[in-house]
Amino acid sequence: MDCLIVGVDLGGTNIKVGLVTPAGHVLQRHATPTRAEEGPAAVAARICAAALDCLQAAGRPVGEVGGVGVGSPGTIDMDAGVVTFSPNLPGWAHVPLRSMVEDELQLPCVLDNDANAAALGEYWLGAGREAHSLVLLTLGTGIGGGIVLDGRIWHGDRGVAGEIGHMSIDPDGPPCGCGNRGCLEAHASATAMVRRLREAVEAGAETPLARSLDGLSARDIHAAALDGDPVARANVEMTGRYLGVGVSNIMHILNPEVVAFTGGVTAAGPMLFEPLIEEVEWRTLADSREGVRICAAELPEDAGIVGAARCFMLA
């Protein structure tokens, strides 16, 4: 495939669009607010407008574009091109996003989950570019994931493989947004970090963060940990340990070559990764962890865009 591809990374807050070459180079980027509250039709229109803005800025006609790849949050019916449900896009249920984009741009479109697309982008051009298999964990408000085996996304039987955040790691753990208890997401997401800090303050822990619990974010906890706050540091390290439990399970089941992490929490660096790796080494069979690389993603900004384009190339 020698033509350009439009890659779309649809998020709950922003839509990121890029014009991608067959080699994965992003010629032009454009970002616009998602404004999901305005409904699917308005969001689809903004995706298409952003794509046309990219083309105009790059001085390329629509005729040079072979198609569009879209990574969307939520569960995806791949065959129908439908977002069946997306908690990060309120009100989205059974949205035929693929046909909405195709009808507006008059270009073929491929739709996949956003974490799957990011995993494929990271596999193609980032941390997994010399590997045969990669698992990507996306750390944010929740925890998403994508699995790439021999260059292809592993979608599973119903297209919902890679929901890594919803593996159970503690049967009696805190409730998760999915309705289960003790999911990895309920222990190691940014939301979980904030909940754990609040619980520590309620139990009597002394931390400067107690003065600003309203609007507290995982970024605030990370910053306080770097400033030497022992309560915040313990929180970040506990997050790393819970992630290590999840990674141990992944390694026993899939034995991938690379396990990569993306999202704001990864900025904690060694404070997060050292306890994570220690937990993996303690919990994982030696043969399962031999040669596995655990690392931060190398394409935190463009993985979703180039991965979405790659989804179209491989379709």
C-alpha positions in Angstrom: 0.0 0.0 0.0 1.7 3.2 -1.2 -1.1 5.7 -0.4 -1.4 7.9 2.7 -3.7 6.8 5.6 -5.6 9.0 8.0 -5.1 7.7 11.6 -7.6 8.7 14.2 -7.1 8.4 18.0 -10.5 9.1 19.5 -10.4 9.9 23.2 -12.9 11.0 25.8 -11.3 14.5 25.9 -9.6 15.0 22.5 -9.6 13.7 19.0 -6.1 13.3 17.6 -5.7 12.8 13.8 -2.6 12.3 11.7 -1.7 11.8 8.1 0.4 8.7 8.0 2.8 7.4 5.3 3.1 3.7 4.6 6.3 3.7 6.6 4.6 5.1 9.6 5.8 8.7 9.4 3.2 11.2 10.6 3.2 14.0 8.0 0.7 16.2 9.7 -1.2 16.2 13.0 -4.4 17.9 14.2 -6.2 17.8 17.5 -9.7 18.9 18.4 -11.9 18.6 21.5 -14.1 15.5 21.4 -17.2 17.1 23.1 -18.8 13.7 23.4 -21.8 15.2 25.2 -22.9 16.6 21.8 -23.6 13.1 20.6 -22.0 10.6 18.1 -23.0 12.5 14.9 -21.2 15.7 16.1 -18.1 13.7 17.1 -18.0 11.9 13.8 -18.3 15.2 12.0 -15.4 16.6 14.0 -13.3 13.5 13.1 -13.9 14.1 9.4 -13.3 17.8 9.7 -10.0 17.2 11.5 -9.0 14.7 8.7 -9.7 17.3 6.0 -7.8 20.0 8.0 -4.8 17.6 8.1 -4.9 17.1 4.4 -5.2 20.9 3.7 -2.3 21.7 6.1 -0.2 19.1 4.4 -1.2 20.3 0.9 -2.4 16.8 0.0 -5.6 16.0 -1.9 -8.1 13.5 -0.7 -7.3 11.4 -3.8 -3.9 10.5 -2.2 -5.5 8.9 0.8 -6.3 5.2 0.7 -8.5 5.2 3.8 -9.1 5.9 7.5 -8.2 3.9 10.6 -10.0 4.8 13.8 -9.2 3.8 17.3 -12.2 4.3 19.6 -12.6 3.7 23.3 -15.1 1.0 24.2 -16.1 -2.4 22.9 -16.1 -2.7 19.1 -18.1 -4.9 16.8 -15.3 -5.3 14.2 -17.5 -6.8 11.5 -20.2 -4.2 11.7 -17.9 -1.3 12.4 -19.9 -0.3 15.5 -19.0 1.0 18.9 -21.3 -1.2 21.0 -20.5 0.5 24.3 -18.1 3.1 25.5 -18.0 4.4 29.1 -15.6 7.2 28.2 -18.1 8.5 25.6 -21.3 9.0 27.5 -24.4 7.9 25.7 -22.6 5.9 23.1 -24.3 2.6 22.5 -24.4 0.8 19.1 -22.9 3.7 17.2 -22.1 2.9 13.6 -19.0 5.0 13.6 -17.3 3.3 10.6 -20.2 4.1 8.2 -20.5 7.6 9.6 -16.9 8.3 8.7 -17.1 6.5 5.4 -20.2 8.4 4.3 -18.8 11.8 5.2 -15.3 11.3 3.7 -16.2 8.9 0.9 -13.2 6.8 2.0 -13.0 3.2 3.4 -12.6 3.0 7.1 -11.5 0.4 9.6 -12.6 0.7 13.3 -10.9 -0.9 16.3 -10.5 -0.3 20.0 -8.2 2.6 20.9 -5.9 0.5 23.2 -5.6 -2.2 20.5 -4.6 0.5 18.0 -2.0 2.0 20.4 -0.6 -1.5 21.0 -0.2 -2.1 17.3 1.5 1.3 16.8 3.9 0.6 19.7 4.6 -2.9 18.3 5.2 -1.5 14.8 7.4 1.5 15.5 8.0 1.7 19.2 9.0 -0.6 22.0 8.0 -3.8 20.2 9.5 -3.1 16.8 12.0 -5.9 17.0 9.7 -8.4 18.8 7.2 -10.9 17.8 4.7 -10.2 20.6 3.8 -7.2 22.8 1.2 -6.4 25.5 0.5 -2.7 26.1 -1.2 -1.4 29.2 -2.7 2.0 29.1 -2.7 3.7 32.5 -5.2 6.5 33.1 -8.6 7.0 34.6 -8.9 3.3 34.0 -6.6 0.6 32.7 -6.9 -0.6 29.1 -4.8 -3.0 27.1 -3.9 -4.4 23.8 -2.3 -7.7 22.7 -0.2 -8.1 19.5 1.0 -11.5 18.5 3.1 -12.0 15.4 2.2 -8.6 14.1 -1.6 -8.9 14.5 -3.9 -7.7 17.2 -5.4 -10.5 19.2 -9.1 -9.7 19.3 -10.4 -12.9 20.9 -13.6 -14.7 20.0 -16.0 -11.7 20.4 -13.5 -8.9 19.8 -13.0 -7.9 23.4 -9.6 -9.5 24.2 -7.1 -7.2 26.0 -9.4 -6.0 28.8 -6.4 -6.2 31.1 -7.7 -3.7 33.6 -10.5 -6.1 34.5 -8.5 -9.1 35.4 -9.3 -9.9 39.1 -6.2 -9.7 41.3 -8.0 -9.6 44.7 -11.4 -11.3 45.1 -12.3 -9.1 48.1 -10.8 -5.9 46.7 -12.5 -2.5 46.1 -15.4 -2.3 43.7 -14.6 -1.6 40.0 -16.6 0.5 37.6 -17.3 -2.7 35.6 -19.3 -4.1 38.5 -16.7 -6.6 39.7 -14.5 -6.3 42.8 -10.7 -6.3 43.0 -9.9 -5.7 39.3 -6.4 -4.4 38.4 -8.1 -1.2 37.4 -9.6 -0.8 40.9 -6.1 -1.1 42.4 -3.7 0.5 39.9 -5.5 3.2 37.8 -5.2 6.9 38.4 -8.6 6.8 40.0 -7.4 4.1 42.4 -4.4 6.1 43.4 -6.6 9.0 44.3 -9.0 6.8 46.3 -6.1 5.2 48.2 -4.7 8.6 49.1 -8.1 9.8 50.4 -8.4 6.6 52.5 -4.9 7.1 53.9 -5.8 10.7 55.0 -9.1 9.4 56.5 -7.1 6.9 58.5 -4.9 9.6 59.9 -1.9 9.8 57.5 -0.2 13.1 57.5 0.5 14.5 54.0 0.5 18.0 52.4 -2.0 16.6 50.0 -4.6 16.5 52.8 -5.1 20.2 52.2 -6.2 19.8 48.6 -8.3 16.6 48.5 -10.9 18.3 46.3 -9.7 18.0 42.7 -6.8 15.7 43.7 -5.3 13.9 40.7 -2.8 11.1 40.3 -0.4 13.7 38.8 -0.6 15.6 42.1 0.3 12.4 44.0 3.2 11.7 41.7 4.5 15.3 42.1 4.3 15.0 45.9 6.1 11.7 45.8 9.0 13.3 43.9 9.0 16.1 46.5 9.6 13.5 49.2 6.1 13.0 50.6 6.3 9.4 52.1 2.5 8.9 51.9 2.5 9.8 48.2 5.6 7.7 47.5 4.0 4.7 49.2 1.0 5.2 47.0 3.0 5.2 43.8 5.0 2.2 44.9 1.8 0.3 45.8 0.5 1.0 42.3 3.7 -0.5 40.9 3.3 -3.6 43.0 -0.3 -4.1 41.9 0.7 -3.7 38.3 3.4 -6.3 38.9 0.7 -8.8 40.0 -1.2 -8.1 36.8 2.0 -8.4 34.6 2.8 -11.7 36.3 -0.5 -13.1 35.2 0.0 -11.8 31.7 3.4 -13.4 31.5 2.1 -16.8 32.7 -0.7 -16.8 30.1 0.9 -15.2 27.1 4.7 -15.2 27.7 5.2 -12.0 25.5 8.5 -10.6 24.6 7.6 -7.0 25.6 5.2 -5.6 28.2 4.9 -1.8 27.7 3.1 0.9 29.7 1.8 4.2 28.5 -0.1 7.0 30.3 0.6 9.8 32.7 1.4 7.4 35.6 4.5 6.1 33.8 6.2 9.5 34.4 6.9 8.3 37.9 9.7 6.3 36.4 11.8 4.1 38.7 9.5 4.8 41.6 6.8 2.9 39.7 8.8 0.4 37.7 11.2 -0.8 40.4 8.5 -2.3 42.7 6.6 -3.5 39.6 9.6 -5.5 38.4 10.4 -6.8 41.9 6.8 -8.1 42.1 7.1 -9.7 38.7 10.4 -11.4 39.7 8.9 -12.7 42.9 5.6 -14.0 41.4 6.5 -15.2 38.0 8.0 -18.6 37.0 11.6 -18.1 35.8 10.9 -19.5 32.3 8.0 -17.1 31.9 10.0 -14.0 32.7 13.2 -15.0 31.0 14.0 -12.4 28.3 10.8 -10.4 28.8 11.3 -6.6 28.5 9.1 -4.5 30.8 9.3 -0.8 29.8 7.6 2.5 29.2 6.1 2.9 25.7 8.3 4.8 23.2 5.4 6.4 21.3 3.2 8.0 24.0 1.9 10.7 21.7 1.6 9.0 18.3 1.0 5.3 19.1 -2.8 5.6 18.7 -2.5 7.5 15.4 0.0 5.3 13.7 -1.6 2.2 15.2 -5.0 3.2 13.8 -3.4 3.7 10.4 -1.7 0.4 10.7 -5.1 -1.3 11.5 -6.3 -0.1 8.1 -3.1 -1.2 6.3 -3.5 -4.7 7.7 -7.2 -5.1 7.1 
